[in-house]
Amino acid sequence: MTDPRGRGEAAILRPTAAAQRIDVSRVAPSPRWAPFVEYHWIVRWECPEPFAQQIIPQPCVHLTAEPADRVARLLVNGVTREPWVRTLHGTGHVVGTAFRPASFRAVLGADLGTVAGRVVPLGDVIGPDDRPAAAAALRPGLSDAEMVEPLERHLDACGAVLDPVADGINALVRAAELDRTMTRADQLAERAGVGLRTLQRQFTAYLGVGPKWVVQRFRLLDAAAAAHVGEPTDWAALANDLGFADQSHLIRVFTAVVGTPPATYARDA
């Protein structure tokens, strides 16, 4: 299960309903892993009835400790283009690590395209057996910090070396996230000082997705954030501000990811 808040609060859909069932806490990474990890997170839930939680996927890899085929595993959650829904039932928790967008490549030692759109046990793609670390992280009665320690110890065994290219891509992804006027991939390439094809190759290798997808995904999150405000929204004007061709374009993209048009989602959310 990936972090329901993603890289922005707008990533969790229908947040009012989610807040009644899900609790999220975060733990800062150790100095060793701070250059690679945004934060660790713990999600706890109490759902007497099955509850489907949907999240807008983000351009970053999450490593989660959770049961897989009845055995606890550390699962690599690659960047996915598909809608993400997890049905929760009963009481439980998941521990996870949110990597900086391009930084998991240093752990994997391979292009992120190899795990894009996939959920795969870490031990199946690199490093020692991940099952002991996953079981240790999920032991009952631990504090948040104690849950995180086994994940970092296992990552220590896998190793990672700082990569200036990854640092540069992380900065570009952050720029795309924060600058609402950035609506096209060529704007991101111009900021990077490279050609668009070069940037596409770098993003594919370090993220598993291209710069066009990254830019559009953050603008889609801006649209979701507008829906969460609970006030009337001029969707045609917002579509123009966010770089969509027109309101119909925004509706198509939003519906493909969220499942409903933005105006309908705003009423529901």
C-alpha positions in Angstrom: 0.0 0.0 0.0 1.5 3.3 -1.0 1.3 6.4 1.1 -2.3 7.8 0.8 -1.0 11.3 1.0 1.6 10.8 -1.7 3.7 13.9 -2.4 0.7 16.2 -1.7 -2.4 16.1 0.4 -4.5 16.2 -2.8 -3.3 12.7 -3.7 -5.7 11.0 -1.3 -9.1 11.0 -2.8 -12.3 11.6 -0.9 -10.3 12.8 2.1 -13.2 13.3 4.5 -14.3 9.7 4.3 -10.6 8.5 4.5 -10.0 10.6 7.7 -12.7 8.6 9.4 -10.9 5.3 8.8 -7.2 5.9 8.2 -4.5 7.4 10.3 -1.2 8.4 8.8 2.1 9.3 10.6 5.5 10.1 9.3 9.1 9.5 10.5 12.1 11.4 9.2 14.8 9.3 7.6 18.2 8.9 9.4 21.1 11.1 8.1 22.4 8.2 6.1 19.2 7.9 4.1 18.0 11.5 4.1 19.6 12.2 0.6 17.6 9.3 -0.8 14.3 9.2 1.2 11.6 11.9 1.6 10.1 10.3 4.7 9.0 7.0 6.2 5.3 6.5 6.9 2.9 4.3 8.8 -0.7 3.9 7.8 -3.2 2.4 10.4 -6.8 1.7 9.6 -10.0 0.6 11.3 -12.6 -0.5 8.8 -15.5 -2.6 10.2 -16.8 -2.8 6.7 -14.7 -3.0 3.5 -13.5 0.4 2.5 -12.0 1.2 -0.9 -9.4 4.0 -0.7 -8.2 5.5 -3.9 -4.9 7.4 -4.4 -3.5 9.4 -7.3 -0.2 7.8 -8.1 2.9 10.1 -7.8 6.3 10.0 -9.6 8.2 8.3 -6.8 8.8 4.7 -5.6 7.5 3.5 -2.3 9.0 0.5 -0.4 6.3 -1.1 1.9 6.4 -3.7 4.5 3.1 -5.7 4.3 1.8 -9.2 4.0 2.1 -10.7 0.6 0.7 -14.2 0.1 0.5 -14.5 3.9 4.2 -13.8 4.3 5.5 -10.3 5.2 7.6 -8.9 2.4 9.3 -5.6 1.5 7.5 -4.6 -1.7 8.8 -2.2 -4.3 5.9 -0.1 -5.6 7.1 1.2 -8.9 5.7 4.4 -10.4 2.4 3.4 -12.1 0.2 5.2 -14.6 -2.8 3.2 -13.6 -5.5 4.2 -11.1 -4.6 2.9 -7.6 -7.3 1.5 -5.2 -6.8 -0.5 -2.1 -9.7 -2.1 -0.2 -9.1 -2.1 3.6 -11.1 -4.3 6.0 -10.7 -4.9 9.7 -7.7 -3.4 11.7 -4.2 -3.3 10.4 -1.2 -1.2 9.5 1.5 -0.9 6.8 5.0 0.6 7.1 6.5 2.4 4.1 9.4 4.4 2.8 8.8 7.2 0.2 11.9 7.7 -1.9 12.9 10.9 -3.5 11.7 10.6 -7.1 14.9 9.6 -8.8 16.7 8.2 -5.8 15.5 4.6 -5.7 17.6 3.9 -8.8 20.7 4.0 -6.5 19.2 1.1 -4.5 18.0 -0.9 -7.4 21.1 -0.5 -9.4 19.1 -0.5 -12.7 16.7 1.7 -14.7 13.4 2.3 -12.9 11.6 1.2 -16.0 12.3 -2.4 -14.8 9.8 -1.9 -11.9 7.5 0.8 -13.4 3.9 -0.3 -13.0 4.9 -3.3 -10.9 4.7 -4.3 -7.2 7.5 -6.8 -6.7 9.3 -8.1 -3.5 12.6 -6.3 -3.0 14.5 -9.6 -2.5 13.3 -10.7 -5.9 15.2 -7.9 -7.7 18.1 -7.1 -5.4 19.9 -7.8 -2.2 19.3 -10.2 0.7 16.1 -11.9 1.7 13.6 -9.1 2.6 11.3 -11.3 4.7 13.0 -10.9 8.1 13.0 -7.1 7.8 9.4 -7.0 6.8 8.4 -9.3 9.7 10.4 -7.1 12.1 8.8 -3.9 10.9 5.2 -5.3 11.3 5.6 -6.7 14.8 2.8 -5.5 17.0 3.4 -3.0 19.8 6.2 -1.1 18.2 6.5 2.7 18.1 6.7 4.4 14.7 10.4 4.8 15.0 10.9 1.1 15.9 8.8 0.1 12.8 11.1 2.1 10.6 14.4 0.8 11.9 14.2 -2.7 10.2 13.6 -1.0 6.8 16.7 1.2 7.1 18.8 -1.7 8.3 17.8 -3.7 5.3 18.5 -0.8 3.0 22.0 -0.5 4.6 22.6 -4.0 3.4 21.5 -3.2 -0.1 23.6 0.0 -0.2 23.3 3.2 -2.3 25.7 5.8 -3.6 24.8 9.4 -4.3 24.2 10.3 -7.9 24.3 13.9 -9.1 22.1 13.1 -12.1 19.4 11.8 -9.7 19.8 15.0 -7.6 19.2 17.1 -10.7 16.1 15.1 -11.7 14.8 15.4 -8.1 15.1 19.1 -8.3 13.2 19.2 -11.7 10.4 17.0 -10.3 10.1 19.4 -7.4 10.0 22.4 -9.7 7.2 20.7 -11.7 5.3 20.0 -8.5 5.5 23.5 -7.1 5.3 25.7 -10.3 1.7 25.7 -11.6 2.8 27.7 -14.6 4.9 24.7 -15.8 2.4 22.9 -18.0 4.6 21.3 -20.7 7.6 19.0 -20.8 9.6 21.3 -23.0 9.4 23.9 -20.2 11.0 21.4 -17.9 13.7 20.6 -20.5 14.5 24.3 -20.8 14.9 24.6 -17.1 17.2 21.6 -17.1 19.2 23.1 -20.0 18.9 19.9 -22.1 16.9 18.8 -25.1 13.5 17.2 -24.6 14.7 13.8 -25.9 17.6 13.9 -23.5 15.3 14.7 -20.6 12.9 11.9 -21.7 15.7 9.4 -21.6 16.8 10.5 -18.2 13.3 10.5 -16.7 12.6 7.0 -18.2 15.8 5.7 -16.6 15.5 7.4 -13.2 11.7 7.5 -12.8 10.2 5.0 -15.1 7.9 7.6 -16.7 8.5 10.6 -18.9 8.5 14.4 -18.2 5.2 14.9 -19.9 3.5 12.5 -17.5 5.2 14.1 -14.5 4.1 17.6 -15.4 0.6 16.6 -16.2 0.3 14.5 -13.1 1.1 17.5 -10.9 -1.4 19.7 -12.7 -4.0 17.0 -12.2 -3.2 17.1 -8.5 -3.8 20.9 -8.6 -7.2 20.2 -10.0 -7.9 17.6 -7.3 -6.8 20.1 -4.7 -9.3 22.6 -6.1 -12.1 20.0 -5.8 -11.2 19.5 -2.2 -11.6 23.1 -1.2 -15.4 22.7 -1.3 -16.1 26.0 -3.1 -17.5 26.5 -6.6 -14.8 26.1 -9.3 -14.7 27.5 -12.8 -13.4 24.3 -14.4 -12.9 25.9 -17.8 -10.7 28.6 -16.4 -8.8 26.2 -14.2 -8.2 23.9 -17.3 -6.7 26.9 -19.1 -4.5 27.8 -16.1 -3.2 24.3 -15.7 -2.3 23.9 -19.4 -5.0 21.6 -20.6 -6.2 22.2 -24.1 -9.7 23.0 -22.8 -12.2 21.9 -20.2 -13.0 18.7 -22.1 -9.3 17.7 -22.0 -9.2 18.2 -18.3 -12.3 16.1 -17.9 -10.9 13.3 -19.9 -7.6 13.2 -18.0 -9.2 13.6 -14.6 -11.8 10.9 -15.3 -9.2 8.5 -16.5 -7.3 8.8 -13.2 -10.0 9.4 -10.7 -13.0 7.7 -12.3 -15.4 10.6 -12.4 -15.3 14.1 -14.0 -13.9 16.9 -11.7 -17.2 18.6 -11.0 -18.8 15.3 -10.0 -15.9 14.4 -7.9 -16.0 17.8 -6.2 -19.6 17.2 -5.2 -18.8 13.7 -3.8 -15.5 14.8 -2.1 
